[in-house]
Amino acid sequence: MDLRLAGHGALVTGSSSGIGATIAETLADEGCAVLVHGRNAGAAAAVAEQVAARGVRAEVVLGDLTEPGIAEQVALTARDFGARILVNNAGPFAEHDWETSRPSDWRAAFEGNVLPTVRVSQTLLPSLRAHGWGRVITIGSRAVRTPLPHMAAYSAAKAAVVNMTTSLARHLAGTGVTANCVSPGVIVTPSMYRMFEERSAEGDSDPGAPEGAPDEADLVAEYAPNPSGRLGRPSDIAAAVAYLASPLADYVNGIELRVDGGITGTP
């Protein structure tokens, strides 16, 4: 299916690795020029090279979005790049439960996941509105509806992201710019396996969590049972983002699209 994305420009924050990199490459496969964002110059350049190999324009913008003024600078670079599609993917996670979390942990979760999304979006929105067409797509989490006990602050921050998406869609009514959220389930990435390795090293007290870096079957059975019977892949998330970014999704607005294998159940 032709998603009619050829010639469009996109900024994907946090796209120097993992899900963000796959989103950037998938949009490039559909003909999008992509502005790759990250904090590591080498990693971002490697993804940009993969994007350019698809025959589209690729550039890199660097910066820690939690630092003062950086989110705005990245958004202005995206404006000059011609980005009409914004994918707010950047967002750190850390493991803290209600007993171990400190105010600083909650602050870091919101400063890393909520405020950069606000700042980049606010700065780029005037350009999208003036153009009369645009997409703001934010990456949420399955933790939005089923808060993870070992990620209390992160779960709350991602819930705020979904709330913001609905608010933004209503704010942009009639402008031609839509706002949607994609909430991944458990996705196979190197960072996911590192998380389980760290838990094992620290002596995780959660009896339902697997030890070490188990294989996928163990993870599905012990940690993420779902009707689809497998874990997600970055490509699953990227495909959803590409659809929502496309003109084919003009009538899809203000939603949270859960791409989680059904792990969160029905509303």
N, C-alpha and C positions, 0 to 999 in steps of 0.2 A: 504493500500500500504506500502510495506517495503521500507523505505527511505535509507536503507543500511548505517545507521549511527552507528550501534552497534560497540563498541570498539574504537570509536573516542573520543577525548577529546576536551572540549570547555571551553573558558573563556567568561563569560557574564558580562560585567561591569555594575555597577548599578543594580545588580540583587537581592538586598535584599528586594525589594518590587515592586509592580506595574507590568508594562509590562515586566521588566527585570526578575522578579521572575517567571512569567508565561513562558517566553522563556526558562529559565533554566529547569523548570519542564517538558516542552514539549520535549526538547532535551534529557532529561533523559528518558522520555517515549520511545524514539527511540533508547535507548541503549547507549547514550553518557555519559561519565564521565564528570562532570561539576565542574568547579572552580567558586564558587559564590563570587562575589565582592560587597562590600558595605562599608559604613562608620560606621554603627552601628553593633557592634559585636553580640548583641542578635538577631536582625532582620536577619542578614546574616546567623547565625547559624540555625535559624528556617527554612529558605529556604533550607539550605544544608540538614537538616533533612528530608524535604519533597523529595528532590532529591534522597537521599540515600534510602528512602523507595521504590523507583522504582527498587532497586537492582543494582545500579551503584555506582561507586566511587564518593564521593562528598567531597570537601574541601573548605575552606574559606580563602580569602585574603582580608585584610582591608586596607583602605587608601583613603584620599581625593586626587583625581587625579589632582587637580589644584595646589597642593603643590609641591614645587621643589623636583624632584627625585622620587616622589611616583609612577607616571605612569610607569616609567621605572622599578621600583621594582616590581610592580604588573605584568608587562609583563614578567619579568625574572622568577617570580614564576610560571606563566602560561607555560613558556618554560619548566621548570623543571617538571611541572605537566603532560606534554605531550600534551598540547593543540595544535591542528591543526586548530581549528575553533575559530575565534575571533569575538565576537559580541560587537561592540562599541555602547552600549546602554546608558551609563551614559551621562547626559546632563541636566543642570538646565534650567528652564524657569522663566522669570519674566515679569511683565506687565509694559511696558514703551512705550509711543507713541512719535511722533516726537517733540511734545511740551514739554514733561516732561522728556525725556531721557537726561542723561548727558554722557559725554565721559566715565566716569567710568562704566556706565551701558552697553555701547557697549563693553568696554574692558572685563567686566565680562561675557557677552554673548559669546564672542569668546574664552576667556580663559576657560570657562566651557564646551563648545560644540565642539570647533575646536581643540585646542591644545592638550587636553588629547587623542583625537582620533589619532592625528599625533604621539604623543609620544609612546603610547601603540603599535600602528601599526609598527612604525619604529623599535622598540626594538624587537618585536616578529618576524618580517619578515625574518631575516636571518635563523631562525629555520625552518620556513615554506618552504622557498626556498630550503634549504638543504634537507628537507624531500621530496620535489618534488610534494607536494600536500597540499592545504590549502584553507581556506575560510576567507575572511575579509568582514563582514557584518556590515554596519553602519545604525543606526536608524535616519532617517530624520524627516520630518514633512510635512503635507499638506501645511504649510506656505511657503514651498519652491517655489511653483508656484502661490500661492495666499497669498501674505504677509498679516499678520494680523495687522490691524492698531494699536491695543493696545499691540502688541509684535513686534515692528519694529526691535529692535536689535536681538532678538531671531530668527525672520524670516530670517534675513540676515545671521546669523551664520549657520543656517540649510541649507541655499542655498549654502554656502561654503562647507558644508559637502558633498553635492551631487556632486559639482564640483570636490572635492578631490577624490571621489569614481571613477569617470571617469578617472581622471589622474592616479590614482593608478592602475586601471585595465590595462591601456596601459603600465605603467611602468613594470608590472609583466608579460607581454606577454611572452608566451612560458615556464613559470616556473611551471605550474600546480596549481598556486594559483590564485583564482578569487577574485574580489572585487565588491560588489553590495550594494545597499542601499534600505531599506524599509522605505517608508514614510507613517506613520499612519495618519488617519483622526482624528475625535473627538472620543476618546476612553474613555469608562467608567472606571474611577479609582477614588479612594478617593481624589487624588490631584486635579482632574478636578472639583469635587464638592466643594472642599475648595476654588478654584479659584473663583467660582461664589459667594460663601458666602462672600469672601473678597471684591469682587466688590460691592455687595449689601451694605455691611457695610460702604464702602467708598463713596457710592452714585455714582455709575457708570453713566457716561454721555452718554454712547452708547445706543441709543434708540432701537437698534436691539438685545441687550443682555438681557437674562431673569434675573429676580431678584431672589436673594436667591439661594437655591438649588432645582431647579424645577425637575419634573419628566422627564423621557426620552422623552415622546411625546412632551412636551413643548420645550425641547432642540432641538429636530429634527426640529420642525416647526419654531421656532424663531431664532435659532442660527446656525443649521447645516442641512438645507434641502439637501437631497441627494436622488438619484434614488433608493437606497436600502431601504430607509424608516426607518432606525434605526441608532443607534450609534454603534461604533465598540466596540469589547471586546478585552482584552489583548490576548485571544486565537486566534483571527483573525491575529494579528501581529505575534504571536509565530509560527503559522502554516506556514506563508510565510517565516519566518526566517529558520525554519527547512528544508523546501524545498531547499532554496538557499544554505544551509549548506551541503546538501546531495550530493553524487556522481551523483545523477540523474540530477543535475543542472550544470554539467561540461561545457555545452555549453551556459550557461547564464552568461554574464560577462559585467561589466561596466554599469549596468542598475539602474534606480530608479523605484522600484516597488511600485506603489501607492496603499495602502490598506486603502481606505477612503470612500467606498460606492459610489464613483463617484462624490464626492462633488466638486472636482476641474475640472470636465469636461474633454473633450478630449484635446490633445495637440494642 
